[in-house]
């Protein structure tokens, strides 16, 4: 589109006004400066109109006299505001909001209207008035044009565009860009002028229509298609326009230092939001004209006689009021507050009754809690007796067992009432919870199976025996709680999880050196249990998930829920078969006779797990289940051992070393228990292998001497004794104070 030649016109004089009907509008409150006599009235008016004229506005010859720039003339048609050579009809004056509503022709027309086109009617330069930016709208009516609003003759302040394609697109009542457009009036507008620009579009090339733009009060103008038929021959249209007024004396801070400061007693000043100047208002609690001194100015509001805000006695004060409650009552006394409240006979009776009821409820609650606590104490005492508590105390005194007896309350608190979030393990013999005691010691609390009343004495004896087990590779039993229906055992807490997890549930490498050390430590712990001087103990559930690892990967044998002590001078006990599939001694499974060799068999399976990193049982269907022990034995005898051995072990240990450990594992897995080595023999042999590995590194070369003949040579020289009849050496080991195995010194292995 190509714009046509643009043009602008200066301000024209206001055309004569037609006679206006008398308007009745309410007077609000007042604003503005200048000097007034204290006894003068705050308003004046014209006899021909009911419009009130508050000070600083005024009529010449009436009291109070108008302030400079706020003079109003009275005519037969009502009050008029003289601006320059114009006399503008006043519709309303607002003292509170600081505006004057007038009837004027604040308009301009384009040259297409024909003849001498009109410009804006008047300028507010040099007056206390400004076109209101919040109550007016700049409006343009015409087709295919842009109307630009200027403040003065050069500075663009705003504008809008209007288009017309067809007559059908023009709708009465709509002013959104089709034949009519609107834009906000800029702040501080005093001297408006207009510039029209024609627009040629592909839809409409007719740009000869007359265009008109004007300032009008917001929502006071409704567009009609007939408004497009304007011409300079048409009479000017008078519309509602809103002017804002202020005291021309600078800002409040500047005016306050001036002798002409307009805000009088009990008032405050605020700056005009549209241009320069300021206005005044009465402070809170006062009403009147803030520009007058004396009775017409800001006077105290007697809230007590007007709003009656108090429930009882109201005392008016300057700018406020006080409410007073009668004697014996309290509160703020305000109707919108807490009012006045007192305590009478009825109130006292209610309070006493409520207090007695509360006391009765508290007494009932305390009695209920006491009865409940006594029942709980009796219940705990009954469980304590059923689970052998008294017998345990006697055994602890007689044997001096270092066993702590916990209360159920202590363990409830330690485990957060045995929350599922604290479960760290589940097994066939109970559930294990993590707990923190009051001394911040972290423990493992095992909720065991229910104790058979016929086996209470045996259970207590086993507790005492386990409490006396003190070996660095055995999880220590710290104490127990017998006050629960199911006995609770408290062990030291091992943080790094079970060997089973590290072997089968993670891909993190585990060196052969660590695996062999774990095997030595586990064998040492089991040998210690088997050689206990007073009562040997058979673990009965040796498996990788019962071998825990601490932060330094030190092995700790745990879970003695299935353990059984061997009576003195007996080699076995007959029990119900218990154990874990894949680890269980087949001879024990067939005969129900539990011996220390049953642990040897289970340890042999763990040894194969360390070599292969395979689970003891594999396969999901019963017809596909494969025993690791049988599969390992088959591959060994087929000279295919390396097919199942973990590649890391084969690389780090070497073929000879792997074969030696495999042979030891298969000796542990012999079907007949009497053909298996004792646990002490296994421990000594593994320790010797570990020390040889350290001293000679890994013997990988086929030219090097095999390990088993070397171990037998050591045995022949008296440095190792596997003879089952040499009980003196075993007793010597068992009677050591720390109950740890005494193994070969490294200096004796340099053959």
C-alpha positions in Angstrom: 0.0 0.0 0.0 1.2 3.6 -0.7 0.4 6.4 1.7 -0.9 9.7 0.4 0.4 13.1 1.3 0.1 13.8 5.0 -0.9 17.1 6.6 -1.6 18.6 10.0 -3.5 21.7 11.2 -3.1 23.9 14.3 -5.7 24.5 16.9 -9.0 26.3 15.9 -11.2 28.3 18.1 -14.1 26.6 19.8 -17.4 27.0 18.1 -20.4 28.4 20.1 -22.0 25.8 22.3 -25.7 25.0 22.1 -28.0 25.4 25.0 -27.4 22.5 27.5 -30.1 20.9 29.8 -29.6 21.2 33.5 -27.7 18.3 34.9 -27.8 17.0 38.5 -24.7 15.2 39.6 -23.5 14.5 43.2 -20.7 16.5 44.7 -17.9 14.3 46.1 -15.0 15.7 48.2 -12.5 18.4 47.2 -8.9 19.0 46.1 -6.5 22.1 45.3 -4.5 24.9 46.8 -4.5 28.6 47.5 -5.5 30.9 50.4 -9.1 30.8 51.9 -10.7 32.5 54.8 -11.5 30.1 57.6 -15.2 31.0 58.0 -16.0 30.8 54.3 -18.3 28.1 52.8 -16.5 25.3 50.9 -18.7 25.4 47.8 -20.3 28.0 45.5 -22.6 27.6 42.5 -24.7 29.0 39.7 -28.4 29.7 40.2 -29.2 28.3 36.8 -27.7 24.9 37.7 -27.6 22.4 40.5 -23.9 21.6 39.9 -21.8 22.3 43.0 -18.6 24.1 42.6 -16.1 23.2 45.3 -13.1 25.3 46.2 -10.5 25.9 44.7 -13.1 26.3 41.9 -15.3 29.3 42.4 -17.4 32.1 40.8 -16.4 35.7 40.8 -18.3 37.6 43.4 -19.1 34.5 45.5 -17.5 33.2 48.6 -15.0 31.6 48.7 -13.2 33.4 45.9 -11.8 31.0 43.3 -8.1 30.2 43.3 -6.1 31.4 40.4 -6.8 29.3 37.3 -10.0 27.8 38.7 -12.4 30.7 37.9 -15.9 29.6 36.6 -18.4 31.8 34.8 -22.1 31.5 35.4 -24.4 31.7 32.3 -28.0 31.0 31.7 -27.0 27.5 30.4 -25.0 26.7 33.5 -21.4 27.0 34.8 -18.7 27.3 32.2 -14.9 26.9 32.3 -13.0 29.7 30.5 -10.0 28.3 28.7 -8.3 30.8 26.4 -11.0 32.4 24.3 -13.3 29.5 24.8 -16.1 29.0 27.4 -16.7 25.3 28.0 -19.8 23.8 29.5 -19.2 22.0 32.8 -21.1 18.7 33.6 -19.5 17.8 36.9 -16.6 18.7 39.2 -15.0 15.9 41.3 -12.9 17.1 44.3 -12.1 13.6 45.5 -10.9 12.2 42.1 -9.5 15.5 40.7 -11.4 15.7 37.4 -13.8 18.0 35.6 -16.3 16.5 33.1 -17.1 18.9 30.2 -19.0 19.0 27.0 -16.8 20.0 24.1 -15.8 19.4 20.5 -12.2 18.1 20.9 -12.1 17.0 17.3 -10.4 17.5 13.9 -11.3 16.5 10.3 -9.3 15.5 7.3 -9.1 17.6 4.1 -11.3 15.0 2.3 -14.2 16.4 4.3 -14.2 19.5 1.9 -14.0 23.2 2.5 -11.9 24.5 5.4 -11.4 21.5 7.5 -11.5 22.0 11.3 -8.7 21.2 13.8 -8.8 20.6 17.5 -10.9 23.2 19.3 -8.8 24.2 22.2 -5.4 23.9 24.0 -4.8 23.4 27.7 -1.3 24.9 27.7 -0.9 27.4 30.6 -3.8 26.0 32.6 -4.1 23.6 35.5 -5.9 21.1 33.4 -4.8 18.0 31.3 -6.7 15.6 29.2 -7.4 12.5 31.4 -5.5 9.5 30.2 -7.6 7.0 32.2 -11.1 8.4 31.5 -10.8 9.3 27.8 -10.2 7.5 24.5 -8.7 8.8 21.3 -11.2 7.8 18.6 -11.0 8.1 14.8 -13.8 7.5 12.3 -13.1 7.0 8.6 -12.0 4.5 6.0 -8.5 3.5 4.9 -6.6 6.0 7.0 -4.2 6.4 9.9 -4.9 9.1 12.5 -1.8 10.2 14.4 -2.2 12.1 17.7 0.5 14.7 18.5 1.2 16.6 21.7 2.0 19.9 20.2 3.1 19.9 16.6 6.1 17.5 16.5 6.0 14.8 19.1 3.9 11.7 18.1 1.9 10.4 21.1 -0.3 7.8 19.7 -2.8 6.9 17.0 -4.8 4.2 15.3 -5.7 2.9 11.8 -9.1 2.2 10.3 -9.9 0.2 7.2 -13.1 -0.4 5.1 -13.3 -3.1 2.4 -17.0 -3.3 1.8 -20.1 -1.6 3.3 -21.1 -5.0 4.7 -18.0 -5.1 6.9 -19.1 -1.9 8.8 -21.0 -2.8 11.9 -22.8 -0.3 14.2 -21.5 -0.2 17.8 -18.1 -1.7 16.9 -14.9 0.4 17.0 -12.1 -2.1 16.5 -10.5 -1.0 13.3 -13.2 -1.3 10.7 -14.4 2.3 9.9 -13.7 3.2 13.5 -10.6 2.8 15.7 -9.6 3.8 19.2 -6.3 4.2 21.1 -5.3 5.3 24.7 -4.8 9.0 25.4 -1.2 9.6 26.4 -0.3 11.0 29.8 0.3 14.8 30.1 -1.6 15.7 26.9 -2.4 19.4 26.8 -2.0 20.6 23.2 -3.3 17.9 20.9 -3.0 18.1 17.1 -3.8 15.5 14.4 -2.2 14.1 11.3 -4.2 12.0 8.8 -2.6 9.6 6.3 -4.6 7.9 3.6 -3.9 4.2 2.9 -4.4 2.4 -0.4 -5.0 -1.3 -0.2 -5.6 -4.1 -2.7 -9.1 -4.6 -1.3 -10.2 -1.0 -1.5 -8.7 1.8 -3.5 -11.3 4.4 -2.4 -9.5 6.8 -0.1 -11.7 9.9 -0.7 -13.9 9.5 2.3 -14.0 12.1 5.1 -12.2 11.2 8.3 -12.7 12.7 11.8 -10.7 12.1 15.0 -11.6 13.3 18.5 -11.0 12.8 22.2 -14.1 11.5 24.1 -14.9 10.2 27.5 -14.4 6.4 27.7 -17.6 4.4 26.9 -19.4 7.7 26.1 -19.2 7.2 22.3 -21.0 4.5 20.3 -20.0 4.2 16.6 -22.7 4.4 13.9 -22.2 4.0 10.2 -23.9 7.4 9.7 -20.9 9.0 11.4 -18.9 8.4 8.2 -21.0 11.1 6.4 -19.1 13.9 8.0 -18.1 17.1 6.1 -16.9 20.5 7.1 -20.4 21.7 6.3 -21.7 19.5 9.2 -22.0 21.3 12.5 -19.4 20.3 15.2 -20.4 17.5 17.5 -20.1 18.1 21.2 -19.0 15.1 23.2 -18.2 14.3 26.9 -14.5 14.9 27.7 -12.8 14.5 31.0 -10.1 16.9 32.2 -7.9 16.2 35.2 -6.8 19.2 37.3 -4.0 19.8 39.8 -2.4 22.6 41.8 0.4 24.0 39.7 3.2 24.3 42.2 5.6 21.5 41.5 5.7 18.2 43.4 4.5 17.8 47.0 8.1 18.1 48.3 8.6 21.3 46.4 5.2 22.8 47.2 5.6 22.1 51.0 8.5 24.5 51.1 6.4 27.3 49.4 4.2 29.9 51.1 1.4 29.0 48.6 1.2 25.4 49.8 -2.5 24.5 49.3 -3.0 21.6 51.7 -4.5 22.9 54.9 -4.8 21.4 58.4 -5.6 17.7 58.9 -4.8 17.0 55.2 -2.0 15.4 53.2 -0.5 16.0 49.7 -0.1 13.5 46.9 1.4 14.1 43.4 -0.7 14.1 40.3 -0.4 10.9 38.2 -1.0 12.8 34.9 1.5 15.6 34.4 2.9 18.0 37.0 1.3 19.4 40.1 -0.3 17.9 43.2 -3.6 17.5 45.0 -4.7 17.3 48.6 -6.9 15.0 50.6 -8.1 14.8 54.2 -6.3 12.4 56.5 -8.0 9.3 57.8 -10.7 10.2 60.4 -11.4 13.6 58.8 -13.7 14.8 56.1 -14.2 18.1 54.3 -12.3 20.3 51.8 -8.6 19.9 52.3 -7.9 23.2 50.5 -9.9 25.3 53.2 -9.0 26.3 56.7 -11.5 26.2 59.5 -15.1 24.8 59.5 -15.1 24.3 55.7 -11.9 22.4 55.8 -11.0 18.9 57.0 -13.1 18.3 60.2 -13.0 15.4 62.6 -15.5 12.7 61.8 -17.7 11.9 64.9 -17.7 8.1 64.3 -19.6 7.6 67.6 -22.7 9.5 66.3 -22.5 8.4 62.6 -21.5 4.8 62.3 -22.0 3.7 66.0 -19.0 1.3 65.8 -19.0 0.3 69.5 -21.1 -2.3 71.3 -21.3 -0.3 74.5 -19.6 3.1 75.1 -18.0 5.1 72.3 -15.6 8.0 73.0 -14.8 10.2 70.0 -11.2 11.4 69.6 -9.5 13.7 67.1 -9.3 11.6 63.9 -10.4 8.4 65.6 -12.5 6.9 68.4 -12.2 4.6 71.4 -14.6 1.9 72.5 -14.9 1.2 76.2 -16.3 -2.0 77.8 -18.3 -1.9 81.0 -16.6 -2.8 84.3 -16.1 -6.6 84.6 -16.0 -7.1 80.9 -13.1 -7.2 78.5 -12.4 -7.0 74.7 -11.9 -4.2 72.2 -15.6 -3.2 72.3 -15.9 -2.8 68.5 -18.8 -4.3 66.6 -16.4 -5.5 63.9 -13.9 -6.7 66.5 -14.1 -9.0 69.5 -16.7 -6.7 71.2 -17.1 -6.9 75.0 -17.4 -10.2 76.9 -17.7 -10.9 80.5 -18.0 -13.8 82.9 -21.3 -14.1 84.5 -22.9 -16.9 86.7 -23.9 -18.9 83.6 -20.5 -18.5 82.1 -18.8 -19.5 85.3 -21.1 -22.6 85.5 -20.3 -23.5 81.9 -16.5 -23.0 82.5 -16.6 -25.1 85.7 -18.6 -27.8 84.0 -16.3 -28.0 81.0 -13.3 -28.1 83.4 -14.8 -31.0 85.3 -15.6 -32.8 82.1 -12.1 -32.3 80.8 -10.7 -33.5 84.1 -12.9 -36.6 83.9 -11.8 -37.3 80.4 -8.1 -36.9 81.4 -8.7 -39.2 84.3 -10.4 -41.8 82.1 -7.6 -41.5 79.5 -4.9 -41.9 82.2 -6.8 -44.9 83.7 -7.1 -46.5 80.2 -3.4 -45.9 79.5 -2.5 -47.4 83.0 -4.6 -50.5 82.5 -3.3 -50.9 78.9 0.3 -50.5 80.2 -0.2 -53.0 82.9 -1.7 -55.5 80.4 1.2 -55.0 78.1 3.7 -55.5 81.0 1.9 -58.7 82.0 1.9 -59.8 78.4 5.6 -59.1 78.0 6.3 -60.9 81.3 4.3 -63.9 80.1 6.3 -64.0 76.9 9.5 -63.6 78.8 8.7 -66.6 80.9 7.5 -68.7 77.9 10.7 -67.9 76.0 12.9 -69.0 78.9 13.8 -65.6 80.3 14.3 -66.8 83.9 16.4 -69.8 82.7 18.5 -67.5 80.6 19.2 -65.2 83.5 20.3 -68.2 85.6 22.5 -69.5 82.8 24.1 -66.0 82.3 24.9 -65.8 86.0 26.3 -69.3 86.2 28.3 -69.1 83.0 29.0 -65.4 83.1 27.8 -65.0 79.5 28.2 -61.5 78.1 24.6 -61.3 76.8 22.5 -58.2 77.1 18.7 -58.6 77.6 16.9 -55.9 75.7 13.3 -54.7 76.4 10.8 -54.8 73.6 10.4 -51.0 73.9 14.1 -50.5 73.2 13.9 -52.6 70.0 10.6 -51.0 68.9 12.3 -47.6 69.1 15.5 -48.8 67.5 13.7 -50.3 64.4 10.9 -47.7 64.2 8.4 -50.3 65.3 9.9 -52.9 62.9 9.1 -50.8 59.9 9.3 -52.5 56.5 11.7 -49.8 55.4 14.2 -51.2 57.9 14.2 -54.8 56.6 17.7 -55.7 55.4 17.1 -59.5 54.9 14.7 -62.4 54.9 15.4 -66.0 55.4 13.9 -69.3 56.3 14.7 -68.7 60.0 13.5 -65.2 60.4 13.5 -61.5 59.2 16.4 -59.2 59.9 15.8 -55.4 60.6 18.3 -52.6 60.8 18.1 -50.7 64.1 19.9 -47.9 65.9 20.1 -48.2 69.7 19.9 -45.2 72.1 23.7 -45.1 72.3 23.7 -44.7 68.4 25.1 -48.3 68.0 23.8 -49.8 64.7 22.6 -53.3 65.1 20.8 -56.1 63.2 17.6 -57.3 64.9 16.5 -60.7 63.9 12.9 -61.8 64.5 13.3 -65.5 64.9 10.8 -68.4 64.7 8.5 -69.1 67.6 10.1 -71.2 70.3 8.7 -74.7 70.9 7.9 -74.9 74.7 9.5 -78.3 74.8 12.7 -76.9 73.5 13.0 -73.8 75.7 15.9 -75.1 77.6 17.8 -76.0 74.5 17.1 -72.6 73.0 18.4 -70.9 76.1 21.5 -73.0 76.1 22.2 -72.2 72.5 21.8 -68.5 73.2 24.4 -68.7 76.0 26.8 -70.7 73.8 26.4 -68.2 70.9 27.0 -65.3 73.2 30.4 -66.8 74.2 31.5 -67.0 70.6 34.1 -64.3 70.1 35.8 -64.6 66.7 36.7 -61.8 64.3 35.1 -63.7 61.5 31.8 -64.5 63.3 29.0 -62.0 63.6 28.7 -61.3 67.3 25.5 -61.9 69.2 25.0 -58.8 71.3 21.8 -59.8 73.1 18.2 -60.8 72.8 14.7 -59.8 73.7 12.3 -62.4 75.1 9.4 -60.1 75.9 7.9 -60.5 72.4 5.8 -63.4 71.2 8.7 -64.2 68.8 12.2 -64.0 70.4 14.4 -61.1 69.0 18.1 -61.6 68.6 20.4 -58.6 68.3 23.6 -58.9 66.3 26.4 -56.5 65.3 25.4 -54.8 62.0 27.6 -55.6 58.9 27.3 -52.9 56.4 28.6 -54.3 53.1 26.0 -57.0 52.5 26.4 -60.7 51.8 29.0 -62.6 49.7 26.1 -64.0 47.6 25.2 -60.4 46.4 28.8 -59.6 45.5 29.2 -62.8 43.5 25.9 -63.1 41.7 24.0 -59.8 41.8 26.7 -57.4 40.6 29.3 -57.3 37.8 31.9 -55.6 39.9 35.2 -57.6 39.7 36.4 -59.5 42.7 40.0 -60.4 42.8 41.2 -64.0 43.4 43.2 -62.7 46.3 40.0 -61.4 48.0 38.1 -64.6 47.3 40.8 -66.8 48.7 41.1 -64.6 51.8 37.3 -64.8 52.3 37.4 -68.6 52.0 40.3 -68.7 54.6 38.4 -66.4 57.0 35.1 -68.4 56.6 36.9 -71.8 57.1 38.7 -70.3 60.1 35.4 -69.2 61.7 33.7 -72.6 61.1 36.8 -74.5 62.5 36.6 -72.3 65.5 32.9 -73.3 66.0 33.7 -77.0 65.5 36.6 -76.9 68.0 34.9 -74.9 70.8 36.3 -76.3 74.0 33.1 -76.6 76.0 30.4 -77.1 73.3 31.2 -77.5 69.6 28.7 -75.8 67.3 27.5 -77.0 63.9 26.2 -74.1 61.8 24.0 -76.2 59.6 23.2 -73.4 57.1 26.6 -72.5 55.6 26.0 -70.6 52.3 27.2 -67.4 50.6 24.2 -65.4 51.7 25.1 -66.1 55.3 28.7 -64.9 54.9 28.6 -61.1 55.3 31.3 -58.7 54.3 32.2 -55.5 56.3 33.6 -52.3 54.8 37.1 -53.9 54.5 35.7 -57.0 52.8 36.4 -59.1 55.9 34.2 -62.2 56.0 31.7 -62.6 58.9 29.8 -65.9 59.3 26.2 -65.1 60.3 22.7 -66.5 60.9 22.8 -69.1 63.6 19.1 -69.8 63.5 19.6 -73.4 62.4 22.8 -74.0 64.5 23.0 -76.9 66.9 25.6 -77.6 69.7 27.2 -81.1 69.7 26.9 -82.8 73.1 30.2 -83.7 74.8 31.7 -86.9 73.6 29.3 -87.2 70.7 30.0 -86.9 67.0 26.5 -86.2 65.8 23.0 -85.2 66.8 19.7 -86.4 65.2 17.5 -83.5 64.1 14.8 -82.6 61.7 16.4 -81.9 58.3 17.0 -78.2 57.8 19.1 -76.3 55.3 19.2 -74.7 51.9 18.9 -76.6 48.6 22.2 -76.7 46.8 24.2 -76.5 50.0 22.7 -79.3 52.1 24.9 -82.4 52.9 23.3 -85.4 51.1 24.3 -87.7 53.9 22.6 -85.5 56.5 19.5 -85.3 54.2 19.3 -89.1 54.2 20.2 -90.0 57.8 19.0 -86.8 59.7 22.3 -87.1 61.6 24.0 -83.7 61.8 27.8 -83.7 62.1 30.6 -81.1 61.7 31.2 -82.7 58.3 27.8 -81.3 57.2 29.3 -77.8 57.4 32.3 -79.1 55.5 30.1 -80.1 52.6 28.3 -76.7 52.5 31.6 -74.9 52.6 32.8 -76.9 49.6 29.8 -75.5 47.6 30.8 -72.0 48.8 34.4 -72.7 47.6 33.1 -73.6 44.2 31.0 -70.4 44.1 34.1 -68.4 44.7 35.9 -70.3 41.9 33.1 -70.1 39.3 30.9 -67.2 40.4 28.0 -69.5 39.6 24.9 -70.1 41.8 24.6 -73.4 43.6 21.3 -74.2 41.8 20.4 -72.9 38.3 17.4 -73.4 36.1 13.8 -72.3 36.5 11.9 -75.6 35.9 12.3 -78.7 38.0 13.4 -80.8 35.0 16.0 -78.2 34.2 17.5 -77.7 37.7 21.3 -78.2 37.7 23.4 -78.7 40.8 26.6 -76.7 40.7 28.5 -79.3 42.8 27.6 -82.1 40.4 28.3 -80.1 37.3 31.6 -78.9 38.7 32.7 -82.5 39.6 31.8 -83.7 36.1 33.8 -81.0 34.3 36.7 -81.6 36.6 36.9 -85.3 35.9 36.5 -84.6 32.2 39.6 -82.2 32.3 37.3 -79.3 31.3 37.6 -77.4 34.5 38.4 -74.0 32.8 34.9 -74.1 31.1 33.3 -73.3 34.4 36.0 -71.4 36.3 35.6 -67.6 36.4 37.9 -66.1 33.8 39.3 -63.6 36.3 40.2 -66.4 38.7 41.9 -68.4 35.9 43.9 -65.4 34.8 45.0 -64.3 38.3 45.4 -67.7 40.0 46.8 -69.9 37.2 45.8 -73.4 36.2 47.8 -75.2 38.8 46.5 -73.1 41.7 42.9 -73.4 40.4 43.2 -77.2 40.1 44.6 -77.4 43.7 41.6 -75.4 45.1 39.2 -77.4 43.0 40.6 -80.7 44.4 40.2 -79.4 47.9 36.6 -78.4 47.2 35.8 -81.8 45.7 37.3 -83.5 48.8 34.8 -81.4 50.9 31.9 -82.6 48.6 32.5 -86.3 49.0 29.3 -88.2 49.7 30.5 -90.0 52.8 31.2 -87.6 55.6 34.0 -89.6 57.1 35.9 -89.2 53.8 35.8 -85.4 54.0 38.5 -83.4 55.7 37.8 -81.6 59.0 37.2 -77.9 58.9 40.5 -77.2 60.6 42.3 -79.1 57.9 40.5 -77.2 55.2 41.4 -73.9 56.9 45.1 -74.8 57.4 45.4 -75.9 53.8 43.7 -72.8 52.4 45.9 -70.6 54.5 49.0 -72.4 53.3 47.8 -72.0 49.7 47.3 -68.2 50.3 50.7 -67.8 51.8 52.4 -69.7 49.0 50.6 -67.5 46.6 51.9 -64.4 48.3 55.5 -65.8 48.6 55.9 -67.3 45.2 53.3 -65.3 43.3 51.0 -67.4 41.1 52.5 -70.7 39.9 51.3 -70.7 36.3 54.2 -72.5 34.6 53.8 -76.3 34.1 57.4 -76.7 35.0 56.8 -75.5 38.5 56.2 -77.9 41.3 52.5 -78.8 41.9 51.0 -77.4 45.1 49.5 -80.5 46.6 52.8 -82.5 46.8 54.4 -79.5 48.3 51.7 -79.3 50.9 52.0 -82.9 51.7 55.8 -82.4 52.0 55.1 -79.7 54.5 52.9 -82.1 56.4 55.5 -84.8 56.3 58.0 -82.4 57.8 55.6 -81.8 60.8 54.7 -78.3 59.8 51.1 -79.4 59.1 49.2 -82.3 60.7 45.9 -83.5 59.2 45.7 -86.7 61.2 42.3 -86.8 62.8 43.8 -88.5 65.8 46.2 -85.6 66.7 43.7 -84.0 69.0 46.4 -82.2 70.9 47.0 -79.8 68.1 43.3 -79.2 67.7 42.8 -78.7 71.4 45.7 -76.3 71.3 44.0 -74.3 68.7 40.6 -74.4 70.4 42.1 -73.3 73.8 43.6 -70.2 72.4 42.2 -67.1 74.2 40.9 -65.5 71.0 39.8 -68.8 69.6 41.4 -68.0 66.3 43.3 -70.5 64.2 47.1 -70.7 64.5 48.3 -71.2 61.0 51.7 -71.8 59.4 54.4 -69.1 59.6 55.4 -67.9 56.2 59.1 -68.6 56.9 58.4 -72.4 57.1 57.0 -72.4 53.6 60.1 -71.6 51.6 61.0 -75.1 50.5 
